[in-house]
Amino acid sequence: EHPQGTLILIFGILGIFIAIFAPIAWYLGNKAKQDVQTSGIQYSNVQNISIGRMLGKVFTIIYLVSIALTIIGVVIFGIAVSQAGG
């Protein structure tokens, strides 16, 4: 087994609930994937790495989009309030 396979999967799952774990799972998953490709060793937990990496990627993107939409919403709300008050 790859030494970080289970950790990546756990971080990917935690990333669903706690935002900071999602990009960490994505990053560690990318590193582990490179390790697997360069070493040529067939690890038994490659699927854990893939799932954790994918969860990390998906939820990082979801969190970034939600942050961007929140910022846009605050700006639009700020503009609307300033125009209504004037």
C-alpha positions in Angstrom: 0.0 0.0 0.0 1.0 3.6 -0.6 1.8 5.1 2.7 -0.5 8.1 2.2 -3.4 6.4 0.5 -5.6 6.1 3.5 -4.8 9.7 4.7 -5.7 11.1 1.3 -9.0 9.3 1.3 -9.7 10.5 4.9 -8.8 14.1 4.0 -11.0 13.9 0.9 -14.0 12.8 3.0 -13.3 15.4 5.7 -13.1 18.0 2.9 -16.8 17.5 2.4 -17.4 19.0 5.8 -14.3 21.0 6.6 -13.1 23.2 3.8 -9.4 23.2 4.6 -9.0 19.4 4.1 -10.2 19.5 0.5 -7.2 21.3 -1.1 -4.9 19.3 1.1 -6.4 16.0 -0.2 -6.1 17.3 -3.8 -2.5 18.3 -3.3 -1.4 15.1 -1.5 -3.4 13.0 -4.1 -1.5 14.7 -6.9 1.9 14.0 -5.2 0.9 10.4 -4.5 -0.3 9.9 -8.1 3.1 11.2 -9.3 4.9 8.8 -6.9 2.9 5.9 -8.2 3.6 6.8 -11.9 7.3 7.3 -11.4 7.9 4.3 -9.2 6.0 1.9 -11.4 4.9 0.0 -8.3 1.4 -1.4 -8.2 0.0 -0.3 -4.9 -3.2 -1.9 -3.6 -4.7 1.3 -2.4 -4.4 3.4 -5.6 -8.2 3.6 -5.7 -8.2 5.3 -2.2 -5.7 7.9 -3.6 -7.9 8.5 -6.7 -11.1 8.9 -4.7 -9.5 11.1 -2.1 -7.9 13.3 -4.8 -11.2 13.6 -6.7 -13.2 14.5 -3.6 -10.5 17.1 -2.8 -10.6 18.5 -6.3 -14.4 18.7 -6.5 -15.0 20.2 -3.1 -12.1 22.7 -3.5 -13.8 24.0 -6.6 -17.2 24.1 -4.9 -15.8 26.1 -2.0 -14.0 28.5 -4.3 -17.1 29.1 -6.4 -19.2 29.6 -3.3 -16.7 32.1 -2.0 -16.7 34.0 -5.3 -20.5 34.0 -5.4 -20.6 35.3 -1.8 -18.2 38.1 -2.7 -20.3 39.0 -5.7 -23.5 38.9 -3.7 -22.0 41.2 -1.0 -20.8 43.7 -3.7 -24.2 43.7 -5.4 -26.0 44.1 -2.0 -23.6 47.0 -1.2 -24.3 48.7 -4.5 -28.1 48.3 -4.1 -28.0 49.7 -0.5 -25.8 52.7 -1.5 -28.1 53.5 -4.5 -31.3 53.2 -2.4 -29.9 55.5 0.3 -28.9 58.2 -2.2 
